[in-house]
């Protein structure tokens, strides 16, 4: 019998460790409520959970992460250095900041990935309209991370792809965006055969008017 976790949560992120244990973090109490910032560890030798820390990152507060089965299998987000990459965010006074982060499964440590320039903030205005998806994608061949952002100031129909080079720490910022003509943020995407496949979404944000549209896109960036 497995013991109860320290915190009951939905949409948590589970990160496997080299020694067979696992770190559990983030998620919500109930969907739509504030997300949790604490981290706990599951030990297979005792089948018990223990608290690790109240915050994900040492010296930082209120960074969150939420995961879902519609996002990538975390095994697909293991970088060339053996660390897992994920998206984290925090909102202060209506402004949401985003950072790419990594987890070292051997040392069991969290850190921000050095990113130049940083991912832009989002406040929903025309000056900062792009909200980032938590569902990032790793191209293991090039060690690139693809990050989608949707334009919340125009109905969530426009999407753009940022590319992060995990080897150099450089972020390639797109100059334009793609107009899907439907709410692509409610669909699903995945890294398939060297391309990004988008499928589904809604035409009006409800679950009553869905689209069967599928697109396969070849991402471009400034890395050459």
PyMOL commands that set and color helices and strands:
alter all, ss='L'
color gray80, all
select helices_A, chain A and resi 74-77+184-186
alter helices_A, ss='H'
color red, helices_A
select strands_A, chain A and resi 13-16+22-25+39-43+48-53+84-92+95-104+109-112+130-132+137-139+144-151+158-165+171-172+178-179+188-192+195-199+214-217
alter strands_A, ss='S'
color yellow, strands_A
deselect
rebuild
show_as cartoon
